[in-house]
Amino acid sequence: MVVRKTWLKELKKLSDPVLKAAANSSLKSSMNITSGGYLDRAKFAPLEVVSRLLCSISIWLEL
């Protein structure tokens, strides 16, 4: 049970900033986006952040 609480604490630490900013519609404005030469990349960066977060925590959501 202690291990699960530790994992949930880490999950919350990783996901809270992204999900709260997305819920407040401030995710794009709160991100420091450098396109690295790809101008279209900055337009889709907030979507990429949310999708990467959901993919990375999906295993924990399954448990």
N, CA, C and O atoms as CSV, one atom per row, in Angstrom:
chain,resi,resn,atom,element,x,y,z
A,1,MET,N,N,0.826,-1.202,0.000
A,1,MET,CA,C,0.000,0.000,0.000
A,1,MET,C,C,0.869,1.265,0.000
A,1,MET,O,O,0.496,2.285,-0.579
A,2,VAL,N,N,2.020,1.182,0.651
A,2,VAL,CA,C,2.933,2.320,0.705
A,2,VAL,C,C,3.480,2.621,-0.691
A,2,VAL,O,O,3.646,3.782,-1.064
A,3,VAL,N,N,3.757,1.568,-1.452
A,3,VAL,CA,C,4.284,1.750,-2.805
A,3,VAL,C,C,3.246,2.453,-3.675
A,3,VAL,O,O,3.587,3.347,-4.449
A,4,ARG,N,N,1.990,2.053,-3.551
A,4,ARG,CA,C,0.924,2.682,-4.341
A,4,ARG,C,C,0.790,4.165,-3.993
A,4,ARG,O,O,0.625,5.000,-4.883
A,5,LYS,N,N,0.860,4.488,-2.716
A,5,LYS,CA,C,0.775,5.895,-2.307
A,5,LYS,C,C,1.936,6.702,-2.864
A,5,LYS,O,O,1.769,7.856,-3.257
A,6,THR,N,N,3.112,6.091,-2.894
A,6,THR,CA,C,4.281,6.772,-3.450
A,6,THR,C,C,4.092,7.036,-4.938
A,6,THR,O,O,4.374,8.133,-5.420
A,7,TRP,N,N,3.612,6.024,-5.666
A,7,TRP,CA,C,3.375,6.195,-7.103
A,7,TRP,C,C,2.303,7.238,-7.371
A,7,TRP,O,O,2.437,8.043,-8.293
A,8,LEU,N,N,1.251,7.233,-6.580
A,8,LEU,CA,C,0.190,8.230,-6.769
A,8,LEU,C,C,0.674,9.639,-6.476
A,8,LEU,O,O,0.254,10.594,-7.129
A,9,LYS,N,N,1.558,9.768,-5.495
A,9,LYS,CA,C,2.142,11.081,-5.184
A,9,LYS,C,C,2.973,11.589,-6.362
A,9,LYS,O,O,2.904,12.766,-6.719
A,10,GLU,N,N,3.754,10.698,-6.959
A,10,GLU,CA,C,4.556,11.060,-8.129
A,10,GLU,C,C,3.663,11.388,-9.329
A,10,GLU,O,O,3.925,12.336,-10.069
A,11,LEU,N,N,2.632,10.611,-9.507
A,11,LEU,CA,C,1.682,10.858,-10.593
A,11,LEU,C,C,1.052,12.236,-10.460
A,11,LEU,O,O,0.940,12.969,-11.443
A,12,LYS,N,N,0.649,12.583,-9.269
A,12,LYS,CA,C,0.046,13.898,-9.022
A,12,LYS,C,C,1.053,15.014,-9.277
A,12,LYS,O,O,0.704,16.051,-9.840
A,13,LYS,N,N,2.299,14.804,-8.865
A,13,LYS,CA,C,3.338,15.816,-9.054
A,13,LYS,C,C,3.600,16.062,-10.543
A,13,LYS,O,O,3.855,17.197,-10.948
A,14,LEU,N,N,3.537,15.007,-11.358
A,14,LEU,CA,C,3.773,15.139,-12.787
A,14,LEU,C,C,2.582,15.722,-13.537
A,14,LEU,O,O,2.748,16.536,-14.445
A,15,SER,N,N,1.396,15.305,-13.157
A,15,SER,CA,C,0.228,15.649,-13.954
A,15,SER,C,C,-0.472,16.945,-13.544
A,15,SER,O,O,-1.083,17.600,-14.389
A,16,ASP,N,N,-0.399,17.319,-12.302
A,16,ASP,CA,C,-1.131,18.503,-11.835
A,16,ASP,C,C,-0.817,19.788,-12.611
A,16,ASP,O,O,-1.753,20.473,-13.023
A,17,PRO,N,N,0.439,20.142,-12.828
A,17,PRO,CA,C,0.698,21.403,-13.539
A,17,PRO,C,C,0.109,21.426,-14.954
A,17,PRO,O,O,-0.442,22.436,-15.391
A,18,VAL,N,N,0.231,20.315,-15.652
A,18,VAL,CA,C,-0.276,20.259,-17.034
A,18,VAL,C,C,-1.791,20.277,-17.052
A,18,VAL,O,O,-2.393,21.050,-17.797
A,19,LEU,N,N,-2.416,19.433,-16.240
A,19,LEU,CA,C,-3.874,19.339,-16.265
A,19,LEU,C,C,-4.556,20.594,-15.719
A,19,LEU,O,O,-5.609,20.993,-16.217
A,20,LYS,N,N,-3.964,21.213,-14.705
A,20,LYS,CA,C,-4.550,22.454,-14.180
A,20,LYS,C,C,-4.443,23.586,-15.196
A,20,LYS,O,O,-5.383,24.361,-15.367
A,21,ALA,N,N,-3.307,23.680,-15.864
A,21,ALA,CA,C,-3.152,24.714,-16.893
A,21,ALA,C,C,-4.097,24.452,-18.067
A,21,ALA,O,O,-4.653,25.392,-18.635
A,22,ALA,N,N,-4.277,23.202,-18.427
A,22,ALA,CA,C,-5.198,22.871,-19.512
A,22,ALA,C,C,-6.642,23.189,-19.112
A,22,ALA,O,O,-7.419,23.683,-19.929
A,23,ALA,N,N,-6.995,22.909,-17.871
A,23,ALA,CA,C,-8.348,23.195,-17.394
A,23,ALA,C,C,-8.631,24.695,-17.344
A,23,ALA,O,O,-9.770,25.120,-17.537
A,24,ASN,N,N,-7.600,25.496,-17.087
A,24,ASN,CA,C,-7.760,26.952,-17.017
A,24,ASN,C,C,-7.543,27.629,-18.362
A,24,ASN,O,O,-7.543,28.858,-18.444
A,25,SER,N,N,-7.361,26.852,-19.401
A,25,SER,CA,C,-7.091,27.368,-20.755
A,25,SER,C,C,-5.848,28.253,-20.794
A,25,SER,O,O,-5.777,29.209,-21.566
A,26,SER,N,N,-4.882,27.925,-19.961
A,26,SER,CA,C,-3.656,28.715,-19.933
A,26,SER,C,C,-2.420,27.868,-20.237
A,26,SER,O,O,-1.295,28.294,-19.977
A,27,LEU,N,N,-2.625,26.688,-20.777
A,27,LEU,CA,C,-1.496,25.801,-21.047
A,27,LEU,C,C,-0.566,26.393,-22.090
A,27,LEU,O,O,0.650,26.397,-21.901
A,28,LYS,N,N,-1.115,26.890,-23.178
A,28,LYS,CA,C,-0.284,27.435,-24.247
A,28,LYS,C,C,0.499,28.668,-23.781
A,28,LYS,O,O,1.674,28.827,-24.112
A,29,SER,N,N,-0.154,29.523,-23.022
A,29,SER,CA,C,0.522,30.748,-22.576
A,29,SER,C,C,1.550,30.474,-21.477
A,29,SER,O,O,2.470,31.270,-21.284
A,30,SER,N,N,1.407,29.366,-20.760
A,30,SER,CA,C,2.350,29.076,-19.681
A,30,SER,C,C,3.554,28.264,-20.149
A,30,SER,O,O,4.474,28.014,-19.369
A,31,MET,N,N,3.555,27.852,-21.407
A,31,MET,CA,C,4.660,27.045,-21.937
A,31,MET,C,C,5.713,27.933,-22.584
A,31,MET,O,O,5.396,28.915,-23.255
A,32,ASN,N,N,6.965,27.568,-22.371
A,32,ASN,CA,C,8.074,28.225,-23.037
A,32,ASN,C,C,8.418,27.362,-24.249
A,32,ASN,O,O,9.114,26.355,-24.117
A,33,ILE,N,N,7.940,27.749,-25.416
A,33,ILE,CA,C,8.055,26.915,-26.604
A,33,ILE,C,C,9.176,27.428,-27.499
A,33,ILE,O,O,9.185,28.587,-27.914
A,34,THR,N,N,10.113,26.542,-27.782
A,34,THR,CA,C,11.136,26.821,-28.783
A,34,THR,C,C,10.918,25.819,-29.902
A,34,THR,O,O,10.907,24.611,-29.669
A,35,SER,N,N,10.747,26.313,-31.098
A,35,SER,CA,C,10.361,25.444,-32.206
A,35,SER,C,C,11.530,24.693,-32.806
A,35,SER,O,O,11.316,23.686,-33.480
A,36,GLY,N,N,12.740,25.133,-32.593
A,36,GLY,CA,C,13.897,24.457,-33.159
A,36,GLY,C,C,13.901,24.471,-34.676
A,36,GLY,O,O,14.412,23.547,-35.310
A,37,GLY,N,N,13.333,25.516,-35.259
A,37,GLY,CA,C,13.306,25.623,-36.715
A,37,GLY,C,C,12.005,25.146,-37.342
A,37,GLY,O,O,11.764,25.386,-38.525
A,38,TYR,N,N,11.169,24.477,-36.566
A,38,TYR,CA,C,9.890,23.997,-37.084
A,38,TYR,C,C,8.786,24.927,-36.584
A,38,TYR,O,O,8.385,24.856,-35.422
A,39,LEU,N,N,8.309,25.782,-37.449
A,39,LEU,CA,C,7.338,26.799,-37.032
A,39,LEU,C,C,5.995,26.199,-36.646
A,39,LEU,O,O,5.335,26.713,-35.743
A,40,ASP,N,N,5.576,25.132,-37.302
A,40,ASP,CA,C,4.283,24.521,-36.978
A,40,ASP,C,C,4.299,23.786,-35.648
A,40,ASP,O,O,3.249,23.549,-35.051
A,41,ARG,N,N,5.474,23.429,-35.190
A,41,ARG,CA,C,5.576,22.652,-33.951
A,41,ARG,C,C,5.030,23.426,-32.751
A,41,ARG,O,O,4.397,22.836,-31.876
A,42,ALA,N,N,5.261,24.714,-32.701
A,42,ALA,CA,C,4.797,25.528,-31.577
A,42,ALA,C,C,3.271,25.541,-31.489
A,42,ALA,O,O,2.705,25.637,-30.400
A,43,LYS,N,N,2.619,25.444,-32.635
A,43,LYS,CA,C,1.153,25.468,-32.650
A,43,LYS,C,C,0.567,24.223,-31.970
A,43,LYS,O,O,-0.481,24.297,-31.329
A,44,PHE,N,N,1.246,23.092,-32.112
A,44,PHE,CA,C,0.724,21.838,-31.592
A,44,PHE,C,C,1.393,21.384,-30.297
A,44,PHE,O,O,1.084,20.300,-29.801
A,45,ALA,N,N,2.280,22.163,-29.751
A,45,ALA,CA,C,3.007,21.783,-28.535
A,45,ALA,C,C,2.096,21.512,-27.336
A,45,ALA,O,O,2.328,20.534,-26.626
A,46,PRO,N,N,1.074,22.327,-27.077
A,46,PRO,CA,C,0.197,22.016,-25.939
A,46,PRO,C,C,-0.537,20.679,-26.104
A,46,PRO,O,O,-0.695,19.934,-25.137
A,47,LEU,N,N,-0.974,20.383,-27.302
A,47,LEU,CA,C,-1.617,19.099,-27.554
A,47,LEU,C,C,-0.637,17.951,-27.331
A,47,LEU,O,O,-0.995,16.913,-26.773
A,48,GLU,N,N,0.589,18.147,-27.769
A,48,GLU,CA,C,1.613,17.121,-27.593
A,48,GLU,C,C,1.906,16.887,-26.109
A,48,GLU,O,O,2.105,15.745,-25.692
A,49,VAL,N,N,1.933,17.940,-25.321
A,49,VAL,CA,C,2.190,17.802,-23.884
A,49,VAL,C,C,1.095,16.980,-23.216
A,49,VAL,O,O,1.382,16.074,-22.433
A,50,VAL,N,N,-0.152,17.295,-23.523
A,50,VAL,CA,C,-1.266,16.560,-22.915
A,50,VAL,C,C,-1.254,15.108,-23.374
A,50,VAL,O,O,-1.456,14.206,-22.561
A,51,SER,N,N,-1.023,14.868,-24.647
A,51,SER,CA,C,-1.024,13.491,-25.142
A,51,SER,C,C,0.127,12.684,-24.557
A,51,SER,O,O,-0.050,11.512,-24.224
A,52,ARG,N,N,1.304,13.294,-24.428
A,52,ARG,CA,C,2.428,12.572,-23.824
A,52,ARG,C,C,2.172,12.278,-22.348
A,52,ARG,O,O,2.548,11.219,-21.845
A,53,LEU,N,N,1.537,13.211,-21.664
A,53,LEU,CA,C,1.201,12.986,-20.260
A,53,LEU,C,C,0.222,11.818,-20.127
A,53,LEU,O,O,0.425,10.926,-19.304
A,54,LEU,N,N,-0.829,11.826,-20.931
A,54,LEU,CA,C,-1.825,10.755,-20.848
A,54,LEU,C,C,-1.229,9.397,-21.217
A,54,LEU,O,O,-1.572,8.382,-20.610
A,55,CYS,N,N,-0.347,9.375,-22.201
A,55,CYS,CA,C,0.320,8.111,-22.562
A,55,CYS,C,C,1.214,7.617,-21.438
A,55,CYS,O,O,1.279,6.417,-21.170
A,56,SER,N,N,1.895,8.529,-20.790
A,56,SER,CA,C,2.824,8.107,-19.738
A,56,SER,C,C,2.116,7.678,-18.461
A,56,SER,O,O,2.647,6.853,-17.718
A,57,ILE,N,N,0.935,8.216,-18.188
A,57,ILE,CA,C,0.234,7.817,-16.962
A,57,ILE,C,C,-0.830,6.757,-17.217
A,57,ILE,O,O,-1.488,6.309,-16.277
A,58,SER,N,N,-1.011,6.350,-18.462
A,58,SER,CA,C,-2.079,5.388,-18.765
A,58,SER,C,C,-1.885,4.065,-18.044
A,58,SER,O,O,-2.865,3.427,-17.659
A,59,ILE,N,N,-0.662,3.645,-17.857
A,59,ILE,CA,C,-0.425,2.389,-17.135
A,59,ILE,C,C,-0.877,2.507,-15.681
A,59,ILE,O,O,-1.385,1.543,-15.109
A,60,TRP,N,N,-0.694,3.684,-15.084
A,60,TRP,CA,C,-1.143,3.885,-13.711
A,60,TRP,C,C,-2.658,3.978,-13.632
A,60,TRP,O,O,-3.260,3.550,-12.647
A,61,LEU,N,N,-3.275,4.535,-14.663
A,61,LEU,CA,C,-4.734,4.629,-14.667
A,61,LEU,C,C,-5.367,3.246,-14.822
A,61,LEU,O,O,-6.483,3.012,-14.358
A,62,GLU,N,N,-4.660,2.347,-15.466
A,62,GLU,CA,C,-5.165,1.001,-15.680
A,62,GLU,C,C,-5.197,0.199,-14.368
A,62,GLU,O,O,-6.058,-0.661,-14.182
A,63,LEU,N,N,-4.265,0.485,-13.479
A,63,LEU,CA,C,-4.180,-0.290,-12.226
A,63,LEU,C,C,-5.361,-0.083,-11.378
A,63,LEU,O,O,-5.450,-0.657,-10.293
